[in-house]
Amino acid sequence: MSEHLVSALKPAREAAGLTQAALAERVGVSRKTINTVENGVYIPSTLLALKLAAALDTTVETLFQVQEQP
């Protein structure tokens, strides 16, 4: 079995009324970084995950889950 990261970043960002660019500015990364995290291309560092959660007033566990694949 393998594992992959499931991200709820996009719905959380949209619920907060933020664009990718606005969230990127809040956490100090590029808009492209936010896009790649939302699309599962890039797994964020612990520091970035914590910053994203703080910027969206939620927890890391709410934004990201580990899912097993057969």
N, C-alpha and C positions, 0 to 999 in steps of 0.2 A: 504494500500500500504506500501511496505517496500523499503528501500533504500540500495544500496550497492556501494562500491567504485570501479570504473573502473580505471585500471592502464595502462598507456602507457610507463611505465618505461622500459620494455624490449626492445621495438623498439627504444626508445631514447638512451638507453645504447648501443645497437648494432650499431646504426647510428654513435655514437661517437667512435666506434671501441674499446670499453672496454669490458673486461670479467666481470663476476660477482665479482670475486676476486679483480680485479683492482678498480672497483667502490666502493666496500666495504672498501678497504684500504683508498681511497680518503675521505670517509665520516666517517670513524672510527667505522665501524660495521663489523660483520662477513659476509662471503659469504652466509651463510645460511639465514641471515636476508634479504639480497637482493633477494635471491631466493623466500622466503616466501612473500615478498612484490610483486614481479613480478607475482606470482601465486594467489594472492588475499587471501592468508591465514592470512596474518598479515597486519593490517592497520597502516601505519607509524604515529609516533607522528608528531606534527607540526614542531618540531626542525629537525627531520630526513627528512621530506618532503622538508624543506627549504635547507638542506644540499645537498640532492639529486639534486634538481633543480639547485643549484649553481654549483655543480660538473659537471652537464651536460649542463651548460650555457643555461638554459631555465627557465620557470616559473613553479611554483607548479600547476597552473591551466592547463598547458599543459600536465603535467605528470599524474594528477589525476582529475577525474570527479565523481560527485555523480550521480547515475542513479537510477530512480525509477522503481520498479518492481510491477506488478499487484498482 
